[in-house]
Amino acid sequence: MPICISKGAREVLRLTNAFKEIKSPGTRLAVLLLIEELAQKDDPLVPKRFPPTFQRMGGD
């Protein structure tokens, strides 16, 4: 029996897989910041800062 995956879950999986392919820490951080900004525009309840457990990676 095939597993039914929602469109949103498929998109998250694709983004996660693409993110794994990014080797540069600076590029990863830029992508995270972009996603955070887009999420805030879409949902005002999204926190405006990274969670306290988030550890920023060094630049390129």
Residue pairs with C-beta under 8 A, 6 or more apart in sequence:
5 13
15 35
19 28
19 31
22 28
22 31
24 60
25 57
25 58
25 59
25 60
26 57
26 59
26 60
27 60
28 57
29 56
29 57
29 59
36 46
36 50
39 46
40 46
40 48
50 56
